[in-house]
Amino acid sequence: DIEGEQGWFQTEHRVYDRAGERCITCRKARIVRRVVAGRSTCFCPRCQH
């Protein structure tokens, strides 16, 4: 940031860059990555987070 502190916000993402890992919310399904209209999206197929 502008004060030179290391960023931490990406540690709060529930699905971004977590394809193949278990969902943090439901802990049952694995996060899926799909390409839609040329853009990638990640989601939990069980709880939709």
CYANA upper distance limits for C-alpha pairs under 8 A (distance plus 0.5 A):
  1 ASP  CA      5 GLU  CA      6.08
  1 ASP  CA      6 GLN  CA      7.39
  1 ASP  CA      7 GLY  CA      7.26
  8 TRP  CA     12 GLU  CA      8.11
  9 PHE  CA     13 HIS  CA      7.94
 14 ARG  CA     18 ARG  CA      8.25
 14 ARG  CA     23 CYS  CA      7.92
 14 ARG  CA     24 ILE  CA      6.78
 14 ARG  CA     25 THR  CA      8.20
 14 ARG  CA     49 HIS  CA      7.78
 15 VAL  CA     19 ALA  CA      7.65
 15 VAL  CA     23 CYS  CA      7.78
 15 VAL  CA     31 ILE  CA      7.08
 15 VAL  CA     42 CYS  CA      6.36
 15 VAL  CA     43 PHE  CA      6.52
 15 VAL  CA     44 CYS  CA      8.01
 15 VAL  CA     49 HIS  CA      7.60
 16 TYR  CA     41 THR  CA      8.44
 16 TYR  CA     42 CYS  CA      6.60
 17 ASP  CA     42 CYS  CA      8.16
 18 ARG  CA     31 ILE  CA      6.91
 18 ARG  CA     42 CYS  CA      8.27
 19 ALA  CA     30 ARG  CA      7.75
 19 ALA  CA     31 ILE  CA      5.28
 19 ALA  CA     32 VAL  CA      5.79
 19 ALA  CA     33 ARG  CA      6.15
 19 ALA  CA     42 CYS  CA      7.17
 20 GLY  CA     30 ARG  CA      5.85
 20 GLY  CA     31 ILE  CA      5.71
 20 GLY  CA     32 VAL  CA      6.80
 21 GLU  CA     30 ARG  CA      5.71
 21 GLU  CA     31 ILE  CA      6.17
 22 ARG  CA     27 ARG  CA      6.16
 22 ARG  CA     28 LYS  CA      6.97
 22 ARG  CA     29 ALA  CA      6.20
 22 ARG  CA     30 ARG  CA      4.75
 22 ARG  CA     31 ILE  CA      6.57
 23 CYS  CA     27 ARG  CA      5.38
 23 CYS  CA     28 LYS  CA      7.05
 23 CYS  CA     29 ALA  CA      6.38
 23 CYS  CA     30 ARG  CA      6.11
 23 CYS  CA     31 ILE  CA      6.32
 23 CYS  CA     44 CYS  CA      6.75
 25 THR  CA     47 CYS  CA      8.27
 25 THR  CA     49 HIS  CA      7.94
 26 CYS  CA     46 ARG  CA      8.23
 26 CYS  CA     47 CYS  CA      7.16
 28 LYS  CA     46 ARG  CA      8.31
 29 ALA  CA     44 CYS  CA      7.02
 29 ALA  CA     45 PRO  CA      7.37
 29 ALA  CA     46 ARG  CA      6.61
 30 ARG  CA     44 CYS  CA      6.91
 30 ARG  CA     45 PRO  CA      8.20
 31 ILE  CA     42 CYS  CA      7.01
 31 ILE  CA     43 PHE  CA      5.99
 31 ILE  CA     44 CYS  CA      5.23
 31 ILE  CA     45 PRO  CA      7.64
 32 VAL  CA     42 CYS  CA      5.98
 32 VAL  CA     43 PHE  CA      6.01
 32 VAL  CA     44 CYS  CA      6.67
 32 VAL  CA     45 PRO  CA      7.53
 33 ARG  CA     40 SER  CA      7.18
 33 ARG  CA     41 THR  CA      6.13
 33 ARG  CA     42 CYS  CA      4.85
 33 ARG  CA     43 PHE  CA      7.20
 34 ARG  CA     40 SER  CA      6.05
 34 ARG  CA     41 THR  CA      5.89
 34 ARG  CA     42 CYS  CA      6.85
 35 VAL  CA     39 ARG  CA      5.79
 35 VAL  CA     40 SER  CA      4.69
 35 VAL  CA     41 THR  CA      6.64
 36 VAL  CA     40 SER  CA      6.57
 36 VAL  CA     41 THR  CA      7.57
 43 PHE  CA     48 GLN  CA      6.32
 43 PHE  CA     49 HIS  CA      6.06
 44 CYS  CA     48 GLN  CA      5.32
 44 CYS  CA     49 HIS  CA      5.87
